[in-house]
Amino acid sequence: YIPRYTFSWLVKPMWLVIKFLHRAADLTLVPSVAIGRDLQAARVTAANKIRLWNKGVDSESFHPRYRSHEMRLRLSNGEPEKPLIVHVGRLGVEKSLDFLKGLMDKLPEARIAFIGDGPYR
């Protein structure tokens, strides 16, 4: 995220810091296979010290049987019959939320709800 949030000249020094920290760790957990590959390609730490940490939605806790008309009213700004797009998570530039803005321009009848907080709010 360094080039997105700061200056491009910090990329190389920050990789050195990242390598130093991760090599001292017993295990590095990554949110996706792609990130794990990036860390392996950059030789941040040994491949056997990188593990995937699946952070998917618990489909039992968030099952449709728990739906709430009141919550849909709230999330859709009082228009529950309209299509509703929901983003749940940290609001950061790396989430490409501008893509959703472009999508909303093409779907003016849809509503969008952001659940979460972060620097991109």
Sequence and secondary structure as in RCSB ss.txt:
>XXXX:A:sequence
YIPRYTFSWLVKPMWLVIKFLHRAADLTLVPSVAIGRDLQAARVTAANKIRLWNKGVDSESFHPRYRSHEMRLRL
SNGEPEKPLIVHVGRLGVEKSLDFLKGLMDKLPEARIAFIGDGPYR
>XXXX:A:secstr
 HHHHS GGGHHHHHHHHHHHHHHSS EEESSHHHHHHHHHTT S GGGEEE      TTTT GGG  HHHHHHH
TTT TTS EEEEES   GGG HHHHHHHHHH TT EEEEES  TT 
